[in-house]
Amino acid sequence: MMKKEGYFGEYGGAFIPEVLQSTFSELNKAYQAIRSDASFWQEYYSLLQTYAGRPSPITYLSKISNILGGAQIYLKREDLNHTGSHKINNVLGQGLLVKHMGKKRVIAETGAGQHGFATAVMAARLGLECCIYMGEKDYIRQRTNVFWMEQLGAQVIPVKVGTKALKDALNEAFRDWSQNMATTHYVLGTACGPHPFPEMVTWFQSVISQESKEQIQDIAHCMPSRVYACVGGGSNSLGSFYHYLENEQVKLIGVEAGGKGKGIGQHAARLALPSATTGVCQGYKTKFLQNEEGQMMSTYSISSGLDYIGVSPILAHLHETKRVRFEAATDEETLQALGLLMKEEGIIAALESAHALAIAFQEAKKSPKDQVFLVTLSGRGDKDIFNIAEALEDSQWEQFITDKAKEYSVRS
Ligand SMILES: *Cc1c(COP(=O)(O)O)cnc(C)c1O
């Protein structure tokens, strides 16, 4: 059967305005060229080694595996990368591609600010001009990230139109791109959006499983029985699964945000729960959480990185073909897993990553001891201190925030 370019089963494609057609075809050409050029991957990996701290290690969770009494659990430590998550892999890859295309400026949109932060770091390092779009609401709420982006030399623009949220920032970024195509590249942060982004971002993130497949065989002397990763847009999970896709004996599990429950607006589970339907939005075809009229529903998650209405078209396809199984972890299960990892192993996980841990821990309990579970720890939790301290209802923390606010009001 002929494969339609940019499609994964019925999902994917590039539904883009006519003004951007030539930019996308230029991008696609440049991507195909670097993909078949082994020296590009070498240049990319060398940058990751010397700047971002790769290879990231694998850590065996001896105490937790023992406590749970089942499968042996190992973590792939993307939290140890420069900037604290797997996002640096993708932005450095696209940054190098931009240099190869001879462009001088990058733009991006960001919600919680993590992708904008990573993009600003990359732009500073590679000498690119950088402009980050944020909905005004996020711009105000995510002051810590905005502060760093500005210190790194990026221009951060609060978007004041529409609902002042992520999707309005996305529209503004696309408007900018269509006006500055000759000089500018749009750095998409996850394995979503129009072709070639899902495929390209997956390719850059595949460095995770390229390393882990060798590392786990060195350490555990076998292939993993299962690989777990959390799923927002899908980039860390696809990168974690990529080199195992052909090994049918390795089970792959994507974990979405189960939030507070299964009702509409209470979660962001597009594939684990049956609520999402196929549609076209934001330039590509996938499963969206939408109503019958195609209007996007509200989503919720304790972790901003998993709170998204769409999902990678590649994952939608792998779900349909049953190569990847999807589960949802609730906020409560996630916080429990986060606590266990801190207390028993001294590792502070990002809230996103703790979703994958929650399901892996539950399933490890019910599995034989000779099984090897590999869980991608997509990021570290420092960034989540405000959310975690609030969720754990730490009274001293509340006092600390209140006192800080008082200090400032006295000064001004
Ligand atoms: C952004 C983010 C995610 C979600 O994005 P994916 O594209 O699904 O990987 C997960 N974990 C962390 C730590 C993140 O920063």
The ligand as an ORCA input file, in Angstrom:
! r2SCAN-3c Opt
* xyz 0 1
  C       6.477     19.463     27.970
  C       6.672     18.320     28.859
  C       5.959     17.099     28.682
  C       4.901     16.891     27.637
  O       5.299     16.988     26.316
  P       5.515     15.748     25.347
  O       5.675     16.393     24.012
  O       4.318     14.864     25.421
  O       6.745     15.043     25.759
  C       6.250     16.048     29.543
  N       7.147     16.163     30.537
  C       7.832     17.317     30.741
  C       8.808     17.381     31.875
  C       7.614     18.426     29.923
  O       8.297     19.555     30.154
*
